[in-house]
Amino acid sequence: MRFSLTSRTSTDGVTEQPFTLGEIPGVLFTPQGATGPRPLILMGHGGGQHKKAPGVLAGAYRFAAEGGFAVVAIDAPNHGDRPKDERFVQFAGDMRARMAAGEDPTGLVAAMHELLAGQAVADWQAVLTAVQGLDHVGAGPVGYWGVSMGCGLGLPLLATEPRIHAAVLGLLGVQGLAETAARVTVPVQFLLQWDDTRVPRDRALALFDALGSADKTLHANPGDHGGIPAFETDDALQFFTRHLGMRSGASRRGTGSSIS
């Protein structure tokens, strides 16, 4: 697949560079003026979102500007700028209808994640290989951040891809994922919203318990599905720094320019 980078735009000390890899659209975030290799964080978005969803952007800017990391986000299959197939559209419609009726959509969510996971894993592996070939990224340590659907698609990736060394996951239940979670052995920081109306608490706790990682930490906060406290980004930054290395003071950076 052809890897094509487009024009760079820099703000707030971070350079965004859109790219395509074959039919996969993505964005690479790096410290402005970055040179030389650095750890890389892959960021998976939630269901119905895209590579530049607000939560992804907020985390990517913090990780790049303050941690010195390179960060990559891509549109998951059937999301963002990618075409949607009929089966996915049917799943999404059924799930919305069940949620509107107050029914438990967990089974459909698990089936949707299973539908997308095979392509998502292949996409991430191809993007990881391409991005690590860039001089200002390199083949250093890799982390993964993804909650909700980002967790559902991230777990199969973590179970398969040995280049990933640590992950922040959460906001998802165990259904259909117990065996996959047991194959995840990297350090994990797991986020749980105690009053989540989409993910039953017992199923989220069961997913945390199913993880095969010897080094895993549970962060539980009050609030519903979308209410992760802002300070969890601080903790994620500390977590990735501990396991991947590099803070902003140690990153190789130049003065950069506003637009290049």
Residue pairs with C-beta under 8 A, 6 or more apart in sequence:
1 21
1 22
1 24
1 126
1 130
2 20
2 21
2 22
3 19
3 20
3 21
3 130
3 133
4 19
4 20
4 21
5 17
5 18
5 19
5 28
6 17
6 18
6 19
7 17
7 18
7 259
7 260
8 15
8 16
8 17
8 259
8 260
9 15
9 16
9 258
9 259
10 16
10 32
10 256
10 257
10 258
10 259
10 260
11 258
12 61
12 65
13 31
13 32
13 64
13 65
14 29
14 30
14 31
14 32
14 60
14 61
14 64
14 65
15 29
15 30
15 31
15 32
15 33
15 34
15 256
16 27
16 28
16 29
17 27
17 28
17 29
17 30
18 25
18 26
18 27
18 28
19 25
19 26
19 27
19 28
20 26
21 126
21 127
21 130
22 126
23 82
24 74
24 75
24 82
24 123
24 126
24 127
25 51
25 74
25 75
25 80
25 81
25 82
26 51
26 72
26 73
26 74
26 75
26 127
27 51
27 52
27 60
27 72
27 73
27 74
28 70
28 71
28 72
28 131
28 134
28 137
29 60
29 61
29 63
29 64
29 70
29 71
29 72
29 73
30 38
30 64
30 70
30 71
30 136
30 137
31 38
31 64
31 65
31 68
31 248
31 251
31 253
32 253
32 254
32 255
32 256
33 253
33 254
33 255
33 256
34 68
34 70
34 136
34 251
34 252
34 253
34 254
35 135
35 136
35 252
35 253
35 254
36 135
36 136
36 138
36 252
37 135
37 136
37 137
37 138
37 139
37 140
38 68
38 69
38 70
38 136
38 137
38 138
38 140
38 246
38 251
38 252
39 68
39 69
39 70
39 140
39 141
39 142
39 143
39 240
39 244
39 245
39 246
40 69
40 70
40 71
40 72
40 128
40 131
40 132
40 137
40 140
40 141
40 142
40 143
41 60
41 63
41 69
41 70
41 71
41 72
41 142
41 143
41 144
41 145
41 240
41 244
42 71
42 72
42 73
42 124
42 127
42 128
42 142
42 143
42 144
42 145
42 146
42 164
43 56
43 59
43 60
43 71
43 72
43 73
43 144
43 145
43 146
43 150
44 73
44 76
44 120
44 124
44 144
44 145
44 146
44 149
44 150
44 151
44 153
44 154
45 51
45 53
45 55
45 56
45 73
45 75
45 76
45 79
45 80
45 146
45 149
45 150
46 53
46 55
46 147
46 148
46 149
46 150
46 171
47 79
47 109
47 112
47 148
47 149
48 79
48 92
49 55
49 56
49 79
49 80
49 149
50 75
50 79
50 80
50 81
51 73
51 74
51 75
51 80
52 73
55 228
56 73
58 233
59 71
59 145
59 233
59 236
60 71
60 73
62 233
62 237
63 69
63 71
63 236
63 237
63 240
64 70
64 71
65 248
66 237
66 247
66 248
67 237
67 240
67 241
67 246
67 247
67 248
68 246
68 247
68 248
68 249
68 250
68 251
68 253
69 143
69 240
69 244
69 246
70 131
70 136
70 137
72 127
72 128
72 131
74 123
74 124
74 127
75 81
75 82
76 82
76 116
76 120
76 123
76 149
76 153
77 88
77 116
77 119
77 120
77 123
78 84
78 85
78 88
78 116
87 115
88 112
88 115
88 116
91 108
91 111
91 112
91 115
92 112
94 108
95 105
95 108
95 109
95 112
98 104
98 105
98 108
99 105
99 198
104 200
105 198
106 173
106 175
106 199
106 200
106 203
107 175
109 152
109 175
110 152
110 175
110 176
110 177
111 176
112 149
113 149
113 152
113 153
113 176
113 177
114 176
116 149
116 153
117 152
117 153
117 156
118 156
120 153
120 156
120 157
121 153
121 156
121 157
121 160
121 161
124 157
124 161
125 157
125 160
125 161
128 142
128 161
128 163
131 137
132 138
132 139
132 140
140 244
140 245
141 165
141 166
141 243
141 244
141 245
142 163
142 164
142 165
142 244
143 164
143 165
143 166
143 167
143 168
143 240
143 243
143 244
144 154
144 157
144 158
144 164
144 166
144 167
144 168
144 169
145 167
145 168
145 236
145 240
146 153
146 154
146 167
146 168
146 169
147 168
147 169
147 170
147 171
147 172
147 191
147 228
148 171
148 172
148 198
148 225
149 172
150 169
151 169
151 170
151 171
151 172
152 172
152 177
154 167
154 169
155 169
155 177
155 180
155 181
155 184
156 180
157 164
158 164
158 167
158 184
158 186
159 180
159 181
159 183
159 184
164 186
165 186
165 187
165 243
165 244
166 186
166 187
166 188
166 239
166 240
166 243
166 244
167 184
167 186
167 187
167 188
167 189
168 188
168 189
168 190
168 191
168 236
168 239
168 240
169 188
169 189
169 190
169 191
170 190
170 191
170 192
170 204
170 219
171 191
171 192
171 193
171 196
171 198
171 199
171 204
171 225
171 228
172 199
172 204
172 207
173 199
173 200
173 203
173 204
173 206
173 207
174 181
174 203
174 204
174 206
174 207
174 209
174 210
175 203
177 207
177 210
178 206
178 207
178 210
181 207
181 210
181 211
181 212
182 210
182 211
182 212
183 212
184 211
184 212
184 213
185 212
185 213
185 214
186 213
187 213
187 215
187 216
187 239
187 243
188 211
188 213
188 215
188 216
188 217
189 216
189 217
189 219
189 235
189 236
189 239
190 207
190 208
190 211
190 216
190 217
190 218
190 219
191 219
191 221
191 228
191 232
192 201
192 204
192 205
192 208
192 218
192 219
192 220
192 221
193 199
193 220
193 221
193 222
193 223
193 224
193 225
193 227
193 228
194 201
194 220
194 221
194 222
194 223
195 222
195 223
195 224
196 204
196 224
196 225
197 224
197 225
198 224
198 225
199 225
205 218
208 216
208 218
219 232
219 235
221 227
221 228
221 229
221 232
223 229
241 247
